[in-house]
Amino acid sequence: MTSTAPQTHQGRDAEPPPSGRQQRLRRFGYTSPAVIGLRERLVPPYVRPSTRLWPVLGIAPSAVAPLLRASAWLGPLLVALVAGLLRFWNLGKPDQVIFDETYYAKDAWALINQGYEGNWPKDIDKAILKDPSAVAVPVDPGYVVHPPVGKWIIGLGEKLFDFTPFGWRFMVAVLGTLSVLMLCRIGRRLFRSTFLGCLAGALLAVDGLHFVMSRAALLDLVLMFFVLAAFGALVLDRDWARRGLAAALPEDEEGVLRPDAHIAQTLRLGWRPWRITAGVMLGLAAGTKWNGLYVMAAFCLMAVLWDVGARRTAGAVRPYRAVLRKDLVPAFVSTVPVALAAYMASWAGWFITDKGYFRDWAKGREGLSPDSVTLPLLGQIDLPQFSMTWVPEALRAFWHYETEVYSFHVNLKSGHTYESNPWSWIVLGRPVSYYYEDPAAGEDGCPADAADKCASEVLALGTPLLWWAACFAVCYILWRWAFRRDWRAGAIACGIAAGWVPWFLYQERTIFLFYAVVFVPFLCLAVAMMIGAMLGPPGSDERRRTIGAIGSGVLVLLIIWNFIYFYPLYTGTPIPVEEWRDRMWLDTWV
């Protein structure tokens, strides 16, 4: 009697027949994933360059393995070094308080010196630039509308290098450089390719928006850093969990890993340190700006779906039920309470000093709960009243402060010259000018032979060719996620959506394009993934590889050229006004 059980060949799983849904999706480009071993599906190996490359480079076969191991860190470090040199060069220029530095630099200085933000006099910026040592920190508390983490970080740079433009920009530049290094490593782990990981990091290094935000004492770059760190920690946790599943599954007599429904549905994965790390990073993100809360919600959902996929791959018949029973509670405990603890810890100065704004609000009050709350889309909701006297006064005052800040944010609808709708961000519809001066010829760095005056501007503008390429890359990853079931594309899409989509809930609020820096790393990952597809899949013939390499190389070189071309607008370098006009590619950039 002939067996009808699925057969395996050389350790590879048999390909199941396509489902009806898969057959219908093929008309849109769906193809069944390549049939690979279970171990490789749980823990994919890293891509190794073609063996034909080493003789061309004159590298002995014995040196290949050490070189590949070293390149995993040397490549990202080299990219980060270039990014750091770009960001720290003339970091103190312009020697002015640019855009919202007027708030965060001063709040950071007060925090680092007295533990709470002060109520600074108006028009104090010129005195600070002239002689910061002569400016006293105000003891009266100031009303601020953003949590303190980003300002603590800015204040650390001021503590190291004084209350100067270089000092208040220093730590932001450090985080901007480190984020390039992190993206190289995250991209390497996502794509299992050191080349594509370093490419993603290099694209981030030459993005104009990320570059400008790395050289300004604003909060959004700090938020981006913690969001990217949380994403990287969750990617590490994904690999950690899947290795644990692979180690627990049985092997047959040939050493081939076999799925096991019982193990896949009952195995407890235990302590997951990278998930706790992600919780801390998400708490610090929310402690920088509140839109980090949306990122936390999106990333937690993504991590749970990754657990479902891992248990399904390992053989679970009911993976959702298995995750609900074995993973959901540990996942919640290791992220949400940890994030809340990190957030509350960031307010330590406000609690300890007993002098912050609204700190004494609850004294003498009866302690009733709020009578209403305003939520996105739902509007104002009435709440039942009950006594809150059992809650410590400090926590009641803190809750009142938070509700006042939330009300401020949702009702911020005053017009601004540089406000923009989130629909326009991806095409760079309305960038923000942080600084503009028009020195005359021969003055303040303006060339003496300039026919007219010069323009000196710091414009928060992404590298146009990179962002416009990212428009196609976003479409590509959405297609790949929908029709190829590629988890990497889904992860990148989640990062973009978490940083972008929430702003569509507040389209009447005053918002700016530079908020998009939070999802810039994920745009770079999307472009790197698209370039990887342009290079061709493994096994492509030489002609396909050559065409792909030429097209990819031209795109990358154009992006680098575009960054160099706009570099004067990113750094405030004076250029003749005619050259400045040549760079205003869209009327809305003026």
C-alpha positions in Angstrom: 0.0 0.0 0.0 1.4 3.4 -1.0 1.8 6.0 1.8 0.1 9.4 1.2 2.0 11.1 4.0 4.0 14.2 3.1 7.5 13.4 2.0 10.7 15.3 2.8 13.9 15.4 0.8 17.3 16.3 2.2 15.8 17.9 5.3 13.4 20.1 3.4 9.6 20.3 4.1 7.2 19.1 1.5 5.3 21.9 -0.2 1.6 21.8 0.7 -0.9 22.3 -2.1 -2.0 26.0 -2.5 -5.1 27.0 -0.8 -8.1 28.6 -2.6 -7.1 32.0 -1.2 -3.5 31.6 -2.4 -4.8 30.7 -5.9 -7.0 33.8 -6.0 -4.1 36.0 -4.8 -1.8 34.8 -7.6 -3.4 37.1 -10.1 -2.1 40.0 -7.9 1.5 38.6 -7.8 1.2 36.3 -4.8 3.7 33.4 -4.9 4.0 30.6 -2.3 7.0 31.0 -0.1 10.0 28.9 -0.9 9.9 25.5 0.9 12.7 25.6 3.5 13.5 23.6 6.6 11.7 24.3 9.8 14.8 25.3 11.6 15.6 27.9 8.9 12.0 29.2 9.0 12.2 29.7 12.8 15.8 31.1 12.8 16.8 32.2 9.3 20.5 32.1 8.5 22.4 35.2 7.5 23.1 35.8 3.8 26.7 35.0 2.7 28.2 36.8 -0.2 28.9 34.9 -3.4 32.0 32.8 -3.3 33.1 34.5 -6.6 33.6 37.8 -4.8 36.6 36.8 -2.6 39.0 35.9 -5.4 38.2 39.2 -7.2 39.1 41.0 -4.0 42.2 38.9 -3.4 41.0 37.5 -0.1 42.1 34.0 0.9 39.4 31.5 1.6 40.7 31.0 5.2 40.1 34.8 5.9 36.5 34.8 4.7 34.8 33.7 7.9 36.7 36.1 10.2 36.1 38.9 7.8 32.3 38.2 7.7 32.2 38.1 11.5 34.1 41.4 11.8 32.0 43.1 9.1 28.9 42.6 11.2 30.2 45.4 13.5 32.8 47.1 11.5 30.4 48.0 8.7 27.8 49.6 11.0 30.5 51.4 13.0 32.0 52.9 9.8 28.6 54.1 8.7 28.0 55.6 12.2 31.4 57.3 12.2 30.5 59.1 8.9 27.1 60.0 10.3 28.8 61.4 13.5 31.3 63.5 11.6 28.5 65.0 9.6 26.4 65.8 12.7 29.1 67.1 15.0 30.9 69.3 12.4 30.2 72.9 13.3 27.4 71.7 15.7 27.4 75.1 17.4 26.5 76.9 14.2 24.3 78.8 13.8 25.2 80.4 17.1 21.6 81.3 17.8 18.5 79.9 19.5 16.7 78.3 16.6 13.0 77.5 16.4 11.7 75.6 19.5 15.1 75.5 21.1 13.9 78.6 22.9 11.7 76.3 25.0 13.5 73.0 25.4 17.1 74.4 25.9 16.0 76.6 28.8 13.7 74.0 30.3 16.5 71.5 30.2 18.9 73.9 31.9 16.4 74.4 34.7 15.7 70.7 35.1 19.4 69.7 35.3 20.1 72.5 37.8 17.0 72.4 40.1 14.9 69.4 39.1 11.9 71.2 37.6 11.2 73.7 34.7 11.3 77.4 35.5 9.2 80.3 34.3 11.8 82.1 32.1 11.4 85.8 31.3 10.6 86.8 27.7 13.4 87.9 25.5 16.1 86.2 27.6 17.6 84.3 24.7 20.0 87.2 23.7 21.3 87.4 27.3 21.9 83.6 27.3 23.9 83.8 24.1 25.9 86.7 25.3 26.9 85.3 28.7 25.0 82.3 30.0 26.8 82.4 33.4 25.1 85.7 34.1 21.6 84.3 33.6 20.0 82.9 36.8 17.7 80.0 36.6 14.2 81.1 37.6 12.8 79.5 40.8 9.2 80.1 39.9 7.8 76.9 38.2 6.9 77.0 34.5 4.0 75.4 32.8 5.3 72.9 30.2 3.3 70.6 28.0 5.8 67.8 27.3 7.2 65.1 29.7 10.8 65.6 30.9 12.8 62.7 29.4 14.0 64.6 26.3 14.8 67.7 28.4 16.8 65.7 30.9 18.9 64.3 27.9 19.4 67.8 26.5 20.3 69.1 29.9 23.0 66.4 30.2 24.8 68.0 27.2 24.4 71.4 28.8 25.9 70.1 32.0 28.9 68.8 30.1 29.4 71.7 27.7 27.6 74.6 29.4 24.5 76.6 28.5 25.5 77.2 24.9 24.2 76.1 21.4 26.8 73.4 21.3 25.9 72.2 24.8 22.2 72.0 24.3 22.6 70.2 20.9 25.4 67.8 21.9 23.3 64.9 23.3 20.8 65.1 20.5 23.7 64.7 18.0 24.9 61.8 20.1 21.5 60.1 19.9 21.2 60.9 16.1 24.6 59.2 15.5 23.7 56.2 17.7 20.4 55.8 15.9 22.3 55.3 12.6 24.4 52.6 14.3 21.2 51.0 15.7 19.5 51.0 12.3 22.5 49.3 10.6 22.3 46.5 13.2 18.5 46.3 13.1 18.5 46.2 9.3 21.1 43.5 9.4 19.0 41.4 11.6 15.8 42.0 9.7 17.2 41.3 6.3 19.9 38.8 7.4 22.3 40.9 5.4 25.1 43.1 6.6 25.1 45.0 3.3 21.4 45.9 3.4 21.6 46.8 7.1 24.5 49.2 6.4 22.6 50.6 3.4 19.6 51.4 5.6 21.9 53.1 8.1 23.7 55.0 5.4 20.4 56.3 4.0 19.5 57.5 7.4 22.9 59.2 7.7 22.2 61.3 4.6 18.5 62.1 5.2 18.1 65.8 5.6 15.3 65.8 8.2 17.2 63.3 10.5 20.4 65.4 10.0 18.7 68.7 10.9 16.9 67.2 13.8 20.2 65.7 15.1 21.6 69.2 15.2 18.8 70.9 17.0 17.7 70.8 20.7 14.2 69.6 20.0 12.4 66.5 21.4 11.4 64.6 18.3 14.8 63.2 17.5 15.0 61.9 21.1 11.6 60.3 20.7 12.7 58.7 17.4 15.7 57.2 19.2 13.7 55.5 21.9 11.1 54.3 19.3 13.9 52.8 17.2 15.5 51.2 20.3 12.2 49.6 21.3 11.7 48.2 17.8 15.2 46.8 17.8 14.7 45.2 21.2 11.5 43.6 20.0 13.3 42.2 16.9 15.9 40.7 19.2 13.1 39.3 21.3 11.5 37.7 18.3 14.7 35.9 17.4 15.3 34.9 21.1 11.8 33.4 21.3 12.0 31.5 18.1 15.4 30.1 19.0 13.8 28.8 22.2 11.0 27.1 20.3 13.5 25.6 17.8 15.6 24.2 20.7 12.5 22.6 22.3 11.2 20.9 19.1 12.2 17.3 18.4 14.6 16.1 15.6 14.2 12.9 13.6 16.9 10.3 13.1 18.4 12.5 10.3 18.7 15.5 12.5 15.8 17.3 10.7 13.7 19.5 13.0 10.1 18.5 13.2 7.0 20.5 14.2 5.2 19.4 17.4 1.8 20.6 18.2 2.0 19.8 21.9 5.3 21.6 22.4 4.3 24.6 20.3 1.1 25.1 22.3 2.3 24.5 25.8 5.9 25.6 25.9 6.5 28.6 28.2 9.3 30.8 26.9 10.1 32.2 30.4 11.9 35.4 31.1 12.3 37.5 28.0 14.9 40.3 28.8 14.6 42.0 25.4 10.9 42.5 25.8 11.5 44.2 29.2 14.1 46.4 27.5 11.5 47.3 24.9 9.1 48.2 27.7 11.7 50.6 29.2 12.4 52.2 25.8 8.7 52.6 25.2 8.2 54.2 28.6 11.1 56.7 27.8 9.5 57.4 24.4 6.2 58.3 26.1 8.2 60.3 28.6 9.6 62.4 25.8 6.4 63.1 23.9 3.0 61.5 24.4 2.7 60.2 20.8 5.0 57.4 22.1 1.9 55.9 23.6 0.5 55.1 20.1 3.8 53.5 19.2 3.6 51.4 22.3 0.2 50.1 21.4 1.2 49.3 17.8 4.5 47.6 18.8 2.8 45.5 21.5 0.2 44.3 19.0 3.0 43.5 16.5 5.0 41.5 19.2 1.9 39.4 20.1 1.3 38.6 16.4 5.0 37.6 16.1 4.4 35.1 18.9 1.3 33.8 17.1 3.4 33.3 13.9 6.2 31.6 15.8 3.9 29.0 17.5 2.1 28.4 14.2 5.4 27.7 12.5 6.4 25.4 15.3 3.3 23.3 14.7 0.6 24.8 17.0 -2.9 23.9 15.7 -4.5 26.8 17.6 -1.7 29.4 17.8 -3.9 32.3 19.0 -5.2 30.2 21.9 -1.7 29.2 22.8 -0.5 32.8 22.8 -3.5 33.8 24.9 -2.7 31.2 27.5 1.1 31.3 27.5 2.3 34.6 26.2 -0.2 37.4 26.6 0.0 38.0 30.3 3.8 37.8 30.4 4.0 40.1 27.4 1.7 42.6 29.1 3.6 42.5 32.4 7.0 42.9 30.7 6.0 45.9 28.6 3.1 48.1 29.9 3.9 48.2 33.7 7.6 48.5 32.9 6.8 51.4 30.5 4.6 53.0 33.1 7.4 52.7 35.7 9.9 54.3 33.3 7.5 57.1 32.6 6.8 57.8 36.2 10.5 57.7 37.1 11.2 60.4 34.6 9.1 62.8 36.7 11.2 62.2 39.8 12.4 65.8 39.8 8.8 67.1 39.8 7.9 64.8 42.7 11.0 65.2 44.8 11.5 68.9 44.6 7.9 69.7 45.6 8.2 72.9 43.5 7.0 72.0 40.0 4.0 73.5 38.3 0.7 72.3 39.8 2.7 70.4 42.4 0.5 71.7 45.3 -2.7 71.6 43.3 -4.3 68.9 45.4 -3.7 70.5 48.8 -7.0 71.4 50.5 -9.1 69.8 47.8 -11.7 67.2 48.5 -10.3 64.8 46.0 -13.1 64.1 43.6 -12.4 62.2 40.4 -12.5 64.0 37.0 -16.1 64.5 35.8 -15.2 64.1 32.1 -12.5 63.0 29.8 -11.9 63.9 26.1 -10.8 61.0 23.8 -9.8 61.0 20.1 -12.8 60.5 17.8 -15.2 60.0 20.8 -15.1 63.6 22.1 -16.0 64.4 25.7 -17.2 61.6 27.8 -18.9 62.1 31.2 -17.5 60.0 34.1 -19.2 59.1 37.4 -18.0 61.1 40.4 -16.3 59.3 43.3 -14.0 60.2 46.2 -10.2 60.2 45.5 -9.1 61.2 49.0 -7.3 57.8 49.4 -5.0 58.7 46.6 -1.9 60.7 47.7 -2.0 64.4 47.0 1.1 64.2 44.8 -0.5 61.7 42.5 -3.8 63.6 42.3 -1.8 66.8 41.5 0.1 64.8 38.9 -3.1 63.5 37.3 -4.5 67.0 37.2 -1.4 68.2 35.5 -1.6 65.4 32.9 -5.2 66.2 32.1 -4.5 69.9 31.6 -1.6 69.0 29.3 -3.8 66.7 27.3 -6.5 69.4 26.9 -3.8 71.8 25.7 -2.6 69.4 23.0 -6.0 68.4 21.6 -7.1 72.0 21.5 -4.0 73.5 19.9 -5.5 74.9 16.8 -3.8 78.3 16.4 -2.5 78.8 12.9 1.2 78.7 12.1 3.2 79.6 9.0 4.8 76.2 8.7 1.9 73.9 9.8 1.1 71.1 7.5 -1.3 68.3 7.0 0.1 64.7 7.6 -1.1 63.7 4.1 1.6 66.0 2.7 4.5 64.8 4.9 5.6 61.8 2.8 6.1 64.1 -0.3 7.7 66.9 1.8 4.9 69.3 1.1 5.6 71.9 3.8 9.0 71.8 5.5 9.8 74.0 8.6 12.3 76.7 8.5 14.2 76.8 11.9 16.4 79.7 11.1 16.8 82.3 8.3 19.1 85.3 7.9 20.0 87.3 4.7 23.6 88.7 5.2 24.9 91.1 2.6 27.8 90.3 0.3 31.1 90.1 2.2 29.4 89.8 5.7 28.8 86.9 8.0 30.2 84.3 5.6 28.4 85.6 2.5 30.9 85.5 -0.4 32.2 88.9 -1.3 31.6 88.3 -5.0 27.9 87.5 -4.5 25.8 89.5 -7.0 23.1 90.1 -4.3 22.7 89.3 -0.7 22.9 85.7 0.6 20.5 83.3 2.3 21.4 81.4 5.4 18.8 78.9 6.4 18.2 75.8 8.5 15.4 74.0 6.8 13.9 70.8 8.3 13.6 69.1 4.9 14.1 65.4 4.2 16.4 64.6 1.4 13.9 64.8 -1.5 15.0 62.0 -3.7 15.2 59.7 -0.6 11.6 60.5 0.5 10.2 60.4 -3.0 11.8 57.0 -3.5 10.3 56.0 -0.2 6.8 56.6 -1.6 7.4 53.7 -4.0 9.2 51.7 -1.2 6.1 52.0 1.1 3.9 50.7 -1.7 6.4 47.9 -2.3 6.4 46.7 1.4 2.6 46.9 1.6 2.4 44.7 -1.4 5.0 42.3 -0.1 3.3 42.1 3.3 -0.1 41.5 1.8 0.8 39.1 -1.0 4.1 37.5 0.1 3.3 37.4 3.8 6.8 38.8 4.5 6.9 39.6 8.2 9.8 42.1 7.7 7.6 44.2 5.4 4.9 44.1 8.0 7.3 45.2 10.7 8.5 48.1 8.7 4.9 49.1 7.8 4.0 49.0 11.5 6.9 51.3 12.3 5.8 53.8 9.7 2.1 53.6 10.7 2.8 53.9 14.4 4.6 57.2 13.8 2.4 58.6 11.1 -1.2 57.4 11.3 -2.1 58.8 14.8 -1.6 62.4 13.5 -4.6 61.9 11.1 -6.8 61.8 14.2 -5.7 65.4 14.9 -5.8 67.1 11.5 -7.4 70.2 13.0 -4.5 70.5 15.4 -1.4 72.6 14.6 1.1 70.0 13.5 4.4 70.1 11.6 6.3 67.9 9.1 9.3 67.5 11.4 7.1 65.2 13.6 7.8 62.7 10.8 11.3 62.2 11.9 9.9 59.4 14.2 9.3 57.1 11.3 12.2 58.2 9.0 14.3 55.1 10.1 11.5 52.9 8.9 11.3 54.7 5.5 15.0 54.0 5.2 14.4 50.3 5.9 11.7 50.3 3.3 14.0 51.8 0.7 16.8 49.3 1.6 14.3 46.4 1.2 13.2 47.8 -2.2 16.8 48.1 -3.3 17.4 44.5 -2.1 14.6 43.4 -4.4 16.1 45.5 -7.3 19.4 43.6 -6.9 17.5 40.4 -7.5 16.7 37.3 -5.5 19.2 34.6 -4.7 20.0 32.5 -7.8 19.5 35.3 -10.3 21.6 35.2 -13.4 24.5 37.6 -14.0 22.6 39.8 -16.4 19.7 40.3 -13.8 22.2 41.0 -11.1 24.1 43.5 -13.2 21.0 45.4 -14.2 19.8 45.5 -10.6 23.2 46.6 -9.3 23.4 49.5 -11.8 19.8 50.7 -11.0 20.4 50.4 -7.3 23.8 52.1 -7.5 22.4 55.0 -9.5 19.5 55.5 -7.0 21.9 55.5 -4.0 24.3 57.9 -5.6 21.5 60.3 -6.6 20.3 60.3 -3.0 23.8 61.1 -1.7 24.2 63.8 -4.3 20.8 65.2 -3.3 21.9 65.4 0.4 25.2 67.2 -0.6 23.2 69.6 -2.9 20.9 70.6 0.0 23.6 70.6 2.7 23.8 74.4 2.9 20.1 74.5 3.7 20.5 72.0 6.4 23.4 73.8 8.2 22.7 77.5 7.8 25.6 78.0 5.4 25.3 81.3 3.6 24.9 80.9 -0.2 24.0 83.5 -2.8 20.2 84.0 -2.9 20.1 82.8 -6.5 21.5 79.4 -5.4 19.0 79.4 -2.6 16.1 79.9 -5.0 17.4 77.1 -7.2 17.0 74.8 -4.2 13.4 75.8 -3.7 12.0 72.9 -5.9 8.5 73.4 -4.6 6.7 76.7 -4.0 5.6 75.4 -0.6 9.2 75.2 0.6 9.5 79.0 0.7 
